[in-house]
Amino acid sequence: MSEFDLDLQTIESEMDVEDADDTGRVVLGVLDGRTSDEEWVAEVDDGAVLVLAVEGDMKRLAAGFAPDIREMGGELIHFRRFLLVTPSGVTIDTDRLD
């Protein structure tokens, strides 16, 4: 085997800490009109995936933030009683739903 000269301390110090903090976050919530549209958009803009239990008319409740999410490159899908919302770069794979 060849020998590597790998300095992990240097690599860690050069990593962008802000990017590391924003990955892998899933926010569970209830879509019932009590949370502002701006708050949902801010969560997704920060890189979070939303899993929202829908209580009421989903189209009406999501109408205020869905266009903004789509404009940012995010995705929305209604699955069973939940609305899944992802930021840009996170794809919702529906292939197994056929």
C-alpha positions, 0 to 999 in steps of 0.5 A: 500500500502507498502511504498518504500524508494527510493532515486532518487538522488542516483540512478541518480548519479549512472546512466551511463551518456554516455549510456543515451546520446546515446539512441534514436537518429535518423539521417536523411540524403541523401545517394548520395556518398557525406558522407564518409562510415566511417562517416555512420559507426561512427554514427551507432557505436555511437548508431544512427539509420540512415534514408537515402534518396537514390539518385542513385544506393543504392547497389553501394552507400552502398557497402562501409559501409554495411559489416561493419554495419552487422559485428557490428551486425546492420541491413540494409533494403531498404524501398521505397526510403530509406535505414534504418540502425540500430545499434546492438540491434535495430531490424527492424520489417518488419512484417506489410509489408506482 
